[in-house]
Amino acid sequence: MLLAKVTGAVVATRKHETLTGAKLLVVQPEGAGPVVAVDRLGAGIGDTVLVALGSAARVAVGDRMSVDAAVVGIVDSVEEK
């Protein structure tokens, strides 16, 4: 899982049928390039989110959806020690 900041949204009028109705967000993990993630939680631009990748993302949104990244949490706060 990654912590990432939501930086934008993706609009795709033509996409795989399993993505119909899916909200796609651009998320920016620290120290990595941007990633497009499916969001079923209602995250918005500026939110910090938890992102699952690979098979964990498919499990989070349902095995039938073609995804490699999914928002699995909207972060309220982070405390580092």
Buried (B, 14 or more C-beta within 10 A) or exposed (E): EBBBBBEEEEEEEEEEEBBEEBBBBBBBBEEEEBBBBBBBBEBEEEBBBBBBBEEEBBEBBEEEBEBBBBBBBBEEEEEEE
